[in-house]
Amino acid sequence: MTDSFGNNSESSNHGGQSKLKMEVVCVIDLHLADDCLHSRKKAYEAINQACISANANCTYVQRKAKGGLALYMCNGLPDTARGGLSRNHDGISESLLFTLDLKFEKLDYGEVSVLEAFYNADVAIVDLSVQVQQRALSYHLGIRESFKMHQNILVCHNRNREVTYSLKKTCGNSMFVPYQPDENDFVVFLDIEHGLQSDVKSSLLIKIERMLKDFDIQSKAHMKEKFLADLRKARETSSGEELAKTLHNMRKRLDDPNILSADVVFNMLISLREVQVHARFTGDTESLNKAVEKLDYDAMVQLVSDLKTLPNSSKYIATSAIRHLYAFALNRRNKEGDREKALKEILAALNSQENQVPDMFGLCGRIYKDKFVESGHTDMESLKQAVHWYRKGFEIQPNEFAGINLATLLVIDGNDFSKSEELQHICMVLNKLIGKKGSLSSLTEYWDVATFFEICVLAEDFAKAIQAAECMFKLNAPPWHLKSTIGNISLINRFRKRPDDYKMPPEEEMFQWWLEYFMEAVEQNVEDAIRFP
């Protein structure tokens, strides 16, 4: 049985034999208010019941009311864990749901717990009813299949028979299950070849239940299971130098062919990516120096480089996810020639239609942006390319990462916020995305607050920028977070044009105080100082 998030490793006795429970992950949007929301909710109920009937543990990935997605686990929870959850969740009983409170708003950007749940589950049930989500979901399904995880069920609400049939043809050999409510609001499986069958034998619930029972739980060798379990334990119980040392020792175990596989390599890479000293700026210079960008990029690059020497290396490193992580690590390590290697890797990946997703575009934009900055802001071709790739990522799926970087680079390229319709549109979309997550004071994710901070600077709304700066200070983020944010702000200030007789208003003076404070926080050599606004 695979390791997946929330795995209880439960067993049930039948005639004295122990049977491991299947792990199912289900991705479905229950909050996008479109014309098939009701159908998706009914489908969710049917899938939930099918998992219970098939004696499967199920982890749900679904959109929350204020934006983003969340993981929920049903089945197999002790009564004490779920006893108080009997509220009604948008018309769906929560009696079998236990909120794990792990945000899944960036499946495309590699949040570790969510990636584990999705890639390691025995079965993935993915709803493709929302067209704008299809490209990204197909990308992650492709990654699952590259790991030989072929037990995937694609479900979709049938709006139009021709459109549904066209979607089915794009899904290849994956199991495709269209559905829709019948005249009695009973969700049924739609056989698009022969028409809608409304008798109970064709219910969506029974269809999914039968498919789950027909699946054999994908088995993995015990040594591989133990390695993945040890990897997860290392991430959960250690960090920084301690985690780096543990992963270095575990790296030696990959020489065993019983352990080495594409999904193990992927999990090892994302674990190495997470190696960072979670120090905070406290005036301790030595601690600060260790904290800034303490990520084990060299180990990531070396792992892939070593695997490339194997005769059958493609089976381990040819997946798009691993290519992305390899290019990411090369760019961040930034030894001589690394940027060009990273760019070559990511551009080759983008030649394939299946890899044209926001995180790939964003990484390509980031590499060109770094080349522009490293040139002393003289490499205008790299600036042009960075704008191009961030824009493509934002057009495919509007998101905070692509949007704020695109806006920053447009200002650097000479665009004036007050005169640029594109800049104003980007900031409006970003404000809406962040607004869905709650008020500024309620935000707990550093990158959400930092994005709002940068938007305010772009719009020259310094009063709100001050409020965001205060929230950033309270979140006490690691110095490398601040370094990324201050890098963008410094670029904006460097290229923003001011009249010769410009006089700072009081709000901008206070903003500059905060900016200087944050800049000192990321300096590698800083003396103790007391600062007053």
C-alpha positions, 0 to 999 in steps of 0.5 A, a space after each residue: 500500500 502506498 504512503 499518503 497523507 493521513 494514512 492510518 495504516 488500518 486493517 480489518 480482519 476477515 477470517 483471520 486475515 488482515 487487509 490493508 485499506 486503500 488510500 484514495 485522494 479526491 480533488 473536487 471544487 465545491 465552492 466555485 459558484 457556477 451552473 454545475 456546483 449543485 451537481 458537483 456537490 451531489 457527486 461529492 456525496 456519491 464519491 464519499 459514500 462509495 469510498 465508505 462502501 469500498 472500505 477505503 480511506 479517503 483524503 479530499 482536496 477541495 476549495 474553501 469558501 474564502 479561496 484556496 483549497 483544503 485537505 479533508 480526511 474521511 473514514 477510519 477516524 476515531 469518534 473523538 476526532 470527528 464527534 464534534 463535526 456535525 455541522 452542515 458544510 454548504 449543504 453537505 454533512 461534515 459528520 464524516 469529515 475531519 479538517 486537517 487545516 493544511 492549505 492547498 491553495 498552491 498545488 501548482 507550486 509544490 506544497 509538500 503535504 498536498 503533493 504527497 497526498 496526491 502523488 502517493 495515493 493508491 487511487 486519485 479521483 479528479 473532477 474536471 468539471 471546471 474548465 480553467 482547472 483542467 490544464 493544471 489537474 491534467 499536468 499533475 495526473 501526468 506526474 502520477 502516471 509517470 510514477 506508474 500510478 495509473 489508478 486514476 478516475 476522472 469524473 466530469 459533470 455533463 453540460 453538453 454531450 459533444 463537449 463531454 465526449 471531446 474531453 473524454 478523448 483527451 483523457 487517453 486510457 484513464 477511466 472517464 466517468 461523466 455524471 449528471 443528476 436525473 429528473 429526481 436529482 439522483 446523480 447517475 453515471 452517463 454513458 455518453 455512447 448509449 445515453 443516460 441510464 437512470 436505474 439504480 445500477 447506473 448510479 454514480 455511487 455504485 459505479 465508483 464503488 465497483 471501480 474501487 473494488 476492482 482496483 488492486 492496491 498498488 504494492 511497493 516493496 517494503 524497503 521503499 515503503 520504509 524509506 518514504 516513511 523515514 523521509 517523512 519522519 525526518 521532515 516532520 521532526 527536524 529542520 535546518 542543519 539537522 535535517 540536511 545531515 539526515 537527508 545526506 545519510 538517507 541519500 546513500 540508501 538510494 544506491 539500493 535498486 529496491 528503493 530507487 524509483 521516480 517517486 522516491 527521487 521526487 520525494 527526496 528532491 522536495 525534502 532537500 528543497 525544504 532544508 532551511 534554517 527556520 531562524 528569525 531575525 533577532 539581532 544575532 548576526 551569526 544566526 542570521 548568516 546561517 538563515 539567509 537562503 540556507 537551502 540544500 540546492 547543491 544536494 538536489 543538483 548532485 542527486 539528479 546529476 548522479 542519476 543521469 550517469 545510470 544507463 536507464 536514467 530516464 525512468 528516474 528523472 524524465 518526469 516533468 516534476 523532477 525536471 522542474 525541481 532540477 532547473 529550480 535547484 540549478 538556478 538557485 545554486 547559481 554556480 558558474 553556468 548553472 543559470 544557462 543549464 537551468 534555462 536549457 532544461 526548462 525551455 526544453 520542458 516547455 516545448 511539450 504542451 503538457 508542461 505548459 502550466 503556471 509553475 513552469 512558466 513562472 520558473 522560466 520567468 524567474 531565471 530570466 529575471 535573475 539574469 537581468 538583475 545579475 547583469 546590473 540591470 543592463 540585459 534588456 533581452 532577459 527583462 523582455 523574456 522574463 515579462 513574456 514568461 510571467 505574462 504567459 503564466 498569469 494568462 493561463 491561471 491568474 496567481 499571486 506569484 506570476 502576477 506580482 512579478 509581472 507587475 514589478 517587471 512592467 514597472 522596471 520596463 518603464 510602465 507607469 501604474 497610473 497610465 498602464 491598463 495592464 498594470 492596473 488590471 493585474 493589481 485588481 486581480 491580485 487584490 481580489 485573490 488576496 481579498 478572498 483569503 480574508 482581511 489583511 490582519 487575519 492573513 497568516 501566510 507571509 507570501 499573501 501579506 508580502 504580495 499585498 505589500 508589493 501591490 501597495 508599493 506599485 500603486 503608491 498606496 503607502 498608507 496601506 503598505 505601512 499596514 502590510 509592513 506591520 503585519 509582515 513584522 508580526 509574522 516574524 518570517 525567516 530572513 530569506 522570505 524578506 530578502 525575496 520581497 525586498 529584492 522586488 521593492 528595491 527594483 521598483 524604487 530603482 526604476 520608478 521615475 520621480 520629478 526632480 522637485 518630488 517631495 515625499 509625503 509623510 506616509 512614504 517617509 514611514 514606508 521608507 523607514 520600514 523598508 530600511 528596517 527590512 533591508 537591515 534584517 537581511 544584511 549579512 553583517 549588521 550591528 545591534 541598533 535601536 530604531 524609531 519610526 
